[in-house]
Amino acid sequence: MCINKMRYIMIGCALALIALAGCKTPELSMDERISLPESGEMGMNDTTFVKPLSWDVFFQDTLLRGYVDVALRNNHSFRQSMERIAMSRAALQRAKGLLLPDVNLNIGASVNRFGEYTMDGVGNSETNVPSLPKDKHIPDPYRDFGLSLSFQWEADIWGKLTRKKQAAAARWMASVEATRFAQSMLISDLAIQYYELIGLDRRKEVLRNALASARRSHELTRQLKREGAETQLAVDQFYARVLSIEGKLLENDQLIGEKERAIACLLGVFPFEIRRMGFDELRKLPVPLSEGIPANLLTLRPDVRSAEMELIASKADVIAAKAAFYPSLVLGASGGFNAFDVGKWFHSPASLVYDLAAGITAPIFRRDEIRSMWNEAKASQRIALSQYHETALNAYTEVLDLYCASQTQTERIRLKEKESLAHQRSVVNAGEMFQLSYTGFLEVLSAEERYLDSELEHIDIVTDLCRKKILLYRALGGGC
């Protein structure tokens, strides 16, 4: 007797341990975790924990912050990504429901008339013998009234259903991270378009100044030609330069219109005139990015986190697929009231009915199918692991490239400003010497062209530096 009791206790403990093991969330092993370089060109420090700045702190321009707020409310692609979170949340709720019993309330009434020459009809007439109490005689036609509560529950002794729930939870978290990444992409794209629009405004201003200078040179050359000091060749060269700059202005205006329409599209509204700050204000804006890049920021990137959640989900899928090899224990029960007389429908215990059931099912002929599903789940896990490490590697490379490029562009801006000042002095000196006939028109043309090119390149470098800093901010998980 004691031996049997001890056996039941051991079996119960074993089942409890199995159930507890099935509740543990899959974790990444040391081999699966990301191993970033301890130090590198960015001066990363693994011991420093820094949270990415929110977009309303990183962007100091109030106009841009207003546009970002509108985009987060109206952008169609971002709203679609929010709906994907709702879909993943519904899948998680469905997976949680698999762990609960299937409970149903059944209520019904029916009337049946059996033919006199049928088995049921003859059997019912033979049952209604005189010795049977009158209230227990089977009526003709036969009426049936039933009310019952039933449930069926698959005991998750191997953790299969729990793993499915964990996989759904990980995929829901992955969808949340994917939406955070979509938000970061939207904000950075909007900011880049906005800053490039400011750069185009500055280009327009520079081209207008260059056009005015070219027209003055053209008019001076015409005057010198009338005095016999210059040739028609010089006049035509300066006139061609005027036409060239006018063409560049037209092209620049077209690009401004395209940028404004692109920004409106990101905002989810029809095109309108975009208000923006000036180029000089843009250059003075502080950019809250530290010189060193803490290594933990890479692991906080939404795309890296999303890939990690997908890997965890795939690990849970493998365990759930393997558990399909084992037998399933299904418990069931129902109870209620049933009678053919509505007046005695709820008499207890006379009309009380119930049943209890338990069953164990094990796959026999479906083992090959289950094995193929298990192999498929393991292959998906290997793919998820590869994608996780690939995403992390790409993230590290992207941050390193953007960080180095930002440092380079900052130095290029300093050199280009000195170059522009030198070209500006050359334009002034060449113009004065041309008026005094100490130099030819080609020197003036060359000086003006080099100065214009230098100014336009300076604008491009400044705009590109802003773009790279925004991309670096996004690459470090900012904008969420």
PLY file of the C-alpha trace (Angstrom):
ply
format ascii 1.0
element vertex 480
property float x
property float y
property float z
element edge 479
property int vertex1
property int vertex2
end_header
0.00 0.00 0.00
2.80 2.39 0.96
4.74 1.43 -2.15
1.78 2.29 -4.40
1.28 5.59 -2.58
4.96 6.47 -2.97
4.76 5.59 -6.67
1.86 7.98 -7.18
3.74 10.72 -5.34
6.83 10.23 -7.53
4.74 10.28 -10.70
3.03 13.48 -9.55
6.38 15.14 -8.79
7.74 14.13 -12.18
4.72 15.61 -13.95
5.09 18.80 -11.91
8.77 19.10 -12.86
7.89 18.59 -16.51
5.24 21.29 -16.28
7.66 23.70 -14.59
10.32 23.01 -17.21
7.79 23.81 -19.90
7.16 27.25 -18.37
10.74 28.48 -18.68
11.21 30.98 -21.50
13.90 30.04 -24.04
17.08 32.06 -23.66
20.03 32.68 -25.94
23.12 30.61 -25.23
26.57 32.19 -25.04
27.32 31.04 -28.58
24.14 32.67 -29.86
24.61 36.02 -28.14
26.18 38.97 -29.92
29.87 39.43 -29.17
30.87 43.00 -30.01
34.51 44.15 -30.10
35.66 45.36 -26.70
37.09 48.52 -28.22
37.50 49.97 -31.66
37.69 53.05 -33.76
34.63 54.50 -32.05
36.02 54.16 -28.54
33.21 51.88 -27.43
32.88 51.09 -23.76
30.87 48.03 -22.74
30.54 49.26 -19.16
28.76 52.45 -20.17
24.99 52.23 -20.33
23.35 55.01 -22.30
19.74 55.15 -23.41
19.11 56.59 -26.91
17.79 60.15 -26.93
14.15 60.62 -27.83
13.50 62.43 -31.10
12.01 65.53 -29.40
15.30 65.96 -27.51
17.63 65.23 -30.42
15.92 67.61 -32.87
16.12 71.20 -31.59
14.11 72.73 -34.44
10.52 73.35 -33.29
9.22 73.35 -36.87
10.73 69.93 -37.52
9.36 68.57 -34.25
5.90 69.69 -35.32
6.26 67.91 -38.66
7.43 64.72 -36.91
4.38 64.81 -34.66
2.10 65.10 -37.70
3.91 62.28 -39.51
3.53 59.90 -36.57
-0.22 60.49 -36.64
-0.86 60.50 -40.38
1.84 58.52 -42.22
0.13 55.58 -43.90
3.05 53.16 -43.78
3.56 53.78 -40.07
-0.14 53.28 -39.34
0.05 49.95 -41.16
2.95 48.88 -38.94
0.84 49.76 -35.88
-1.87 47.43 -37.17
0.70 44.65 -37.45
1.25 45.00 -33.71
-2.48 44.50 -33.20
-2.33 41.37 -35.35
0.58 39.97 -33.33
-1.23 40.79 -30.09
-4.28 38.88 -31.33
-2.06 35.90 -32.18
-0.64 36.03 -28.65
-4.13 36.02 -27.14
-5.02 33.05 -29.33
-1.93 31.16 -28.12
-2.80 31.94 -24.50
-6.29 30.58 -25.10
-4.85 27.20 -26.06
-3.74 26.73 -22.44
-7.28 27.19 -21.11
-10.05 24.58 -21.10
-12.59 24.69 -23.91
-15.78 25.45 -21.95
-19.20 25.43 -23.66
-22.73 26.10 -22.46
-25.29 23.96 -24.27
-29.04 24.53 -24.18
-31.54 22.92 -26.50
-35.03 21.56 -27.02
-36.34 19.16 -29.66
-39.43 17.16 -30.66
-39.19 13.79 -32.41
-41.93 11.45 -33.60
-40.86 7.88 -34.26
-42.73 5.74 -36.71
-44.80 2.86 -35.31
-42.88 0.36 -37.42
-39.41 1.56 -36.42
-37.08 0.24 -33.80
-37.37 3.38 -31.69
-41.15 3.52 -32.00
-41.64 -0.13 -30.99
-39.06 0.18 -28.20
-40.71 3.25 -26.70
-44.18 1.62 -26.73
-42.81 -1.48 -25.03
-41.11 0.67 -22.40
-44.32 2.34 -21.30
-45.54 -0.66 -19.24
-48.36 -0.21 -16.67
-45.98 -0.79 -13.78
-43.92 2.29 -14.81
-45.02 5.50 -13.09
-47.12 7.68 -15.35
-44.74 10.65 -15.18
-41.92 8.47 -16.53
-43.79 7.28 -19.61
-42.03 8.27 -22.84
-44.31 10.74 -24.63
-45.24 10.47 -28.29
-44.06 12.62 -29.95
-40.87 12.60 -27.88
-39.76 15.91 -26.40
-36.21 16.53 -25.16
-35.03 19.47 -23.05
-31.35 19.84 -22.16
-29.08 22.32 -20.37
-25.46 21.44 -19.72
-21.98 22.84 -19.21
-19.08 20.96 -20.80
-15.36 21.40 -21.00
-12.40 19.76 -22.72
-8.80 20.47 -21.79
-5.49 19.24 -23.15
-3.05 19.02 -20.25
0.19 20.73 -21.26
2.42 18.15 -19.60
5.20 18.45 -22.21
5.09 22.25 -22.52
3.98 22.20 -26.17
1.21 24.77 -25.72
3.34 26.89 -23.40
6.09 27.04 -26.03
3.56 28.12 -28.64
2.47 30.90 -26.32
6.10 31.92 -25.75
6.74 31.95 -29.50
3.68 34.15 -30.04
4.80 36.48 -27.24
8.29 36.78 -28.76
6.81 37.53 -32.18
4.55 40.15 -30.65
7.62 41.78 -29.08
9.39 41.49 -32.45
6.48 43.32 -34.11
6.73 46.04 -31.46
10.45 46.43 -32.17
9.76 46.42 -35.91
7.28 49.25 -35.42
9.84 51.17 -33.35
12.28 50.68 -36.22
9.64 51.91 -38.69
9.14 54.99 -36.51
12.88 55.61 -36.43
13.04 55.27 -40.22
10.11 57.65 -40.69
11.54 60.32 -38.40
15.03 60.14 -39.89
13.74 60.20 -43.48
11.59 63.23 -42.68
14.48 65.05 -41.01
16.84 64.31 -43.89
14.34 65.62 -46.45
13.79 68.71 -44.29
17.51 69.49 -43.97
18.11 68.85 -47.67
15.31 71.33 -48.41
17.14 73.92 -46.29
20.31 73.14 -48.25
18.44 73.75 -51.52
17.27 77.12 -50.17
20.89 78.04 -49.52
21.90 76.85 -53.00
19.21 79.09 -54.46
20.59 82.06 -52.54
24.16 81.34 -53.69
23.06 80.88 -57.30
21.16 84.17 -57.22
24.25 85.97 -55.95
26.35 84.26 -58.62
23.79 85.25 -61.28
23.92 88.88 -60.18
27.73 88.81 -60.29
27.71 87.16 -63.74
25.31 89.78 -65.07
27.53 92.58 -63.77
30.56 90.98 -65.42
28.61 90.55 -68.65
27.51 94.19 -68.62
31.07 95.34 -67.86
32.41 93.26 -70.76
29.85 94.76 -73.14
30.90 98.23 -72.03
34.58 97.40 -72.54
33.75 96.01 -75.99
32.05 99.27 -76.94
35.21 101.05 -75.85
37.29 98.64 -77.93
39.00 97.09 -74.91
37.36 93.63 -75.23
36.14 91.27 -77.94
32.79 89.67 -78.73
34.27 86.37 -77.51
34.51 87.74 -73.97
30.94 89.07 -74.16
29.62 85.68 -75.32
31.54 83.81 -72.62
30.01 85.92 -69.86
26.57 85.71 -71.48
26.85 81.91 -71.63
27.71 81.90 -67.93
24.57 83.94 -67.17
22.43 81.43 -69.07
24.12 78.49 -67.33
23.39 79.88 -63.87
19.79 80.65 -64.84
19.42 77.00 -65.88
20.84 75.85 -62.55
18.35 78.08 -60.75
15.46 76.50 -62.64
16.72 73.04 -61.77
17.11 74.04 -58.13
13.54 75.36 -58.00
12.33 72.05 -59.40
14.23 70.16 -56.69
12.73 72.41 -54.00
9.23 71.59 -55.24
10.02 67.88 -55.26
11.38 68.03 -51.71
8.30 69.85 -50.44
6.02 67.27 -52.04
8.13 64.42 -50.63
7.86 65.90 -47.12
4.09 66.31 -47.49
3.87 62.67 -48.57
5.76 61.58 -45.44
3.36 63.69 -43.39
0.43 61.88 -44.99
-1.11 65.11 -46.34
-1.44 66.82 -49.69
1.41 69.13 -50.82
1.70 72.51 -49.13
4.40 75.12 -48.56
6.86 73.79 -46.01
8.01 76.31 -43.43
11.66 75.83 -42.45
14.57 77.50 -40.72
17.47 79.19 -42.48
20.78 77.59 -43.43
22.76 79.64 -40.90
20.37 78.55 -38.13
20.85 74.94 -39.18
24.62 75.22 -38.85
24.30 76.64 -35.34
21.97 73.93 -34.07
23.61 71.72 -31.43
23.69 68.00 -32.14
23.51 66.01 -28.86
25.79 63.15 -29.88
28.74 62.22 -27.69
32.22 61.65 -29.07
32.30 58.04 -27.93
29.66 55.47 -28.83
28.61 53.17 -25.95
28.49 49.59 -27.19
25.15 48.87 -25.52
23.41 51.24 -27.95
23.92 48.73 -30.76
22.04 46.04 -28.85
19.19 48.51 -28.24
18.59 49.04 -31.95
15.01 48.04 -32.82
16.07 45.90 -35.78
18.61 44.01 -33.64
16.04 43.53 -30.88
13.46 42.37 -33.41
15.88 39.80 -34.83
16.63 38.61 -31.29
12.91 38.14 -30.55
12.47 36.20 -33.79
15.33 33.92 -32.74
13.74 33.32 -29.34
10.43 32.56 -31.04
12.10 30.06 -33.37
13.72 28.31 -30.38
10.29 27.96 -28.77
8.92 26.61 -32.07
11.57 23.87 -32.08
10.68 22.75 -28.56
6.96 22.78 -29.37
7.56 20.77 -32.56
9.58 18.20 -30.62
6.84 17.89 -27.99
4.43 16.81 -30.72
6.16 13.38 -30.67
4.89 12.72 -27.13
1.39 11.53 -26.10
-1.32 14.08 -25.36
-3.55 13.85 -22.29
-7.06 15.19 -22.87
-9.54 15.60 -20.01
-13.24 16.20 -20.50
-16.43 16.50 -18.48
-19.98 17.72 -18.80
-22.92 18.13 -16.49
-26.41 19.58 -16.49
-30.12 18.79 -16.57
-31.97 16.71 -19.15
-35.64 15.63 -19.27
-38.52 15.01 -21.68
-40.96 16.86 -19.42
-40.37 20.59 -19.13
-42.00 20.57 -15.72
-39.36 18.18 -14.41
-36.45 19.69 -16.35
-34.62 21.07 -13.31
-35.59 18.45 -10.74
-32.46 17.46 -8.84
-31.11 14.86 -8.66
-33.73 13.16 -10.85
-32.90 15.18 -14.01
-29.21 15.68 -13.25
-26.77 14.19 -15.80
-22.99 14.22 -16.02
-20.07 12.40 -17.57
-16.31 12.37 -17.04
-13.70 11.34 -19.58
-9.94 11.18 -19.99
-7.87 9.98 -22.90
-4.28 9.68 -24.07
-3.45 9.95 -27.75
-0.07 9.31 -29.31
0.93 9.75 -32.95
1.76 6.54 -34.80
1.37 7.05 -38.54
2.01 10.84 -38.37
5.51 10.57 -36.92
7.14 11.25 -40.29
4.99 14.35 -40.70
5.86 15.52 -37.19
9.56 14.81 -37.80
9.49 16.90 -40.97
7.82 19.76 -39.06
10.49 19.45 -36.37
13.29 19.56 -38.96
11.63 22.56 -40.57
11.47 24.33 -37.20
15.17 23.62 -36.57
16.08 25.00 -40.01
14.02 28.12 -39.27
15.92 28.50 -36.00
19.27 28.32 -37.79
18.06 30.93 -40.29
16.88 33.19 -37.45
20.25 32.82 -35.71
22.10 33.73 -38.90
19.82 36.73 -39.49
20.34 37.86 -35.89
24.13 37.86 -36.20
23.96 39.39 -39.69
21.76 42.22 -38.40
24.15 42.86 -35.52
27.18 42.84 -37.82
25.50 45.22 -40.27
24.52 47.48 -37.38
28.08 47.66 -36.07
29.49 48.32 -39.55
26.86 50.97 -40.26
27.57 52.83 -37.03
31.32 52.66 -37.57
31.02 53.97 -41.16
28.70 56.81 -40.17
30.80 57.80 -37.17
34.00 57.96 -39.22
32.24 59.75 -42.09
30.85 62.37 -39.68
34.34 63.08 -38.37
35.66 63.36 -41.92
32.86 65.68 -43.07
33.45 67.97 -40.10
37.09 68.39 -41.12
36.09 68.85 -44.78
33.75 71.70 -43.80
36.61 73.48 -42.05
38.85 73.15 -45.11
36.08 74.10 -47.55
35.34 77.32 -45.62
38.99 78.34 -45.96
38.91 77.43 -49.65
35.77 79.53 -50.23
37.37 82.55 -48.59
40.40 82.18 -50.86
38.19 81.91 -53.96
36.19 84.94 -52.82
39.39 87.02 -52.64
40.35 85.72 -56.08
37.03 86.91 -57.53
37.48 90.39 -56.07
41.10 90.67 -57.22
40.35 89.29 -60.70
37.47 91.76 -61.13
39.59 94.75 -60.15
42.46 93.66 -62.39
40.05 93.05 -65.29
38.67 96.59 -65.01
42.21 97.93 -65.10
43.04 95.64 -68.07
45.75 93.89 -66.06
44.21 90.46 -66.75
41.91 88.82 -69.28
38.27 87.75 -69.02
39.22 84.07 -68.73
40.77 84.67 -65.30
37.58 86.38 -64.14
35.42 83.55 -65.47
37.63 80.94 -63.90
37.69 82.70 -60.52
33.90 83.12 -60.45
33.28 79.49 -61.46
35.68 78.14 -58.85
34.10 80.30 -56.17
30.58 79.17 -57.11
31.62 75.53 -57.16
33.30 75.92 -53.79
30.18 77.50 -52.25
27.91 74.78 -53.64
30.26 72.05 -52.43
30.30 73.65 -48.99
26.49 73.51 -48.88
26.52 69.88 -49.99
29.06 68.92 -47.32
27.12 70.67 -44.54
23.88 69.03 -45.67
25.58 65.66 -45.93
26.99 66.04 -42.41
23.48 66.69 -41.10
22.25 63.63 -42.98
25.02 61.43 -41.57
24.39 62.60 -38.02
20.71 61.78 -38.39
21.57 58.36 -39.81
24.03 57.80 -36.96
21.32 58.75 -34.47
18.99 56.24 -36.14
21.71 53.59 -36.31
22.15 53.87 -32.54
18.47 53.16 -31.92
17.29 56.76 -31.74
13.97 58.11 -32.94
11.84 55.59 -31.02
0 1
1 2
2 3
3 4
4 5
5 6
6 7
7 8
8 9
9 10
10 11
11 12
12 13
13 14
14 15
15 16
16 17
17 18
18 19
19 20
20 21
21 22
22 23
23 24
24 25
25 26
26 27
27 28
28 29
29 30
30 31
31 32
32 33
33 34
34 35
35 36
36 37
37 38
38 39
39 40
40 41
41 42
42 43
43 44
44 45
45 46
46 47
47 48
48 49
49 50
50 51
51 52
52 53
53 54
54 55
55 56
56 57
57 58
58 59
59 60
60 61
61 62
62 63
63 64
64 65
65 66
66 67
67 68
68 69
69 70
70 71
71 72
72 73
73 74
74 75
75 76
76 77
77 78
78 79
79 80
80 81
81 82
82 83
83 84
84 85
85 86
86 87
87 88
88 89
89 90
90 91
91 92
92 93
93 94
94 95
95 96
96 97
97 98
98 99
99 100
100 101
101 102
102 103
103 104
104 105
105 106
106 107
107 108
108 109
109 110
110 111
111 112
112 113
113 114
114 115
115 116
116 117
117 118
118 119
119 120
120 121
121 122
122 123
123 124
124 125
125 126
126 127
127 128
128 129
129 130
130 131
131 132
132 133
133 134
134 135
135 136
136 137
137 138
138 139
139 140
140 141
141 142
142 143
143 144
144 145
145 146
146 147
147 148
148 149
149 150
150 151
151 152
152 153
153 154
154 155
155 156
156 157
157 158
158 159
159 160
160 161
161 162
162 163
163 164
164 165
165 166
166 167
167 168
168 169
169 170
170 171
171 172
172 173
173 174
174 175
175 176
176 177
177 178
178 179
179 180
180 181
181 182
182 183
183 184
184 185
185 186
186 187
187 188
188 189
189 190
190 191
191 192
192 193
193 194
194 195
195 196
196 197
197 198
198 199
199 200
200 201
201 202
202 203
203 204
204 205
205 206
206 207
207 208
208 209
209 210
210 211
211 212
212 213
213 214
214 215
215 216
216 217
217 218
218 219
219 220
220 221
221 222
222 223
223 224
224 225
225 226
226 227
227 228
228 229
229 230
230 231
231 232
232 233
233 234
234 235
235 236
236 237
237 238
238 239
239 240
240 241
241 242
242 243
243 244
244 245
245 246
246 247
247 248
248 249
249 250
250 251
251 252
252 253
253 254
254 255
255 256
256 257
257 258
258 259
259 260
260 261
261 262
262 263
263 264
264 265
265 266
266 267
267 268
268 269
269 270
270 271
271 272
272 273
273 274
274 275
275 276
276 277
277 278
278 279
279 280
280 281
281 282
282 283
283 284
284 285
285 286
286 287
287 288
288 289
289 290
290 291
291 292
292 293
293 294
294 295
295 296
296 297
297 298
298 299
299 300
300 301
301 302
302 303
303 304
304 305
305 306
306 307
307 308
308 309
309 310
310 311
311 312
312 313
313 314
314 315
315 316
316 317
317 318
318 319
319 320
320 321
321 322
322 323
323 324
324 325
325 326
326 327
327 328
328 329
329 330
330 331
331 332
332 333
333 334
334 335
335 336
336 337
337 338
338 339
339 340
340 341
341 342
342 343
343 344
344 345
345 346
346 347
347 348
348 349
349 350
350 351
351 352
352 353
353 354
354 355
355 356
356 357
357 358
358 359
359 360
360 361
361 362
362 363
363 364
364 365
365 366
366 367
367 368
368 369
369 370
370 371
371 372
372 373
373 374
374 375
375 376
376 377
377 378
378 379
379 380
380 381
381 382
382 383
383 384
384 385
385 386
386 387
387 388
388 389
389 390
390 391
391 392
392 393
393 394
394 395
395 396
396 397
397 398
398 399
399 400
400 401
401 402
402 403
403 404
404 405
405 406
406 407
407 408
408 409
409 410
410 411
411 412
412 413
413 414
414 415
415 416
416 417
417 418
418 419
419 420
420 421
421 422
422 423
423 424
424 425
425 426
426 427
427 428
428 429
429 430
430 431
431 432
432 433
433 434
434 435
435 436
436 437
437 438
438 439
439 440
440 441
441 442
442 443
443 444
444 445
445 446
446 447
447 448
448 449
449 450
450 451
451 452
452 453
453 454
454 455
455 456
456 457
457 458
458 459
459 460
460 461
461 462
462 463
463 464
464 465
465 466
466 467
467 468
468 469
469 470
470 471
471 472
472 473
473 474
474 475
475 476
476 477
477 478
478 479
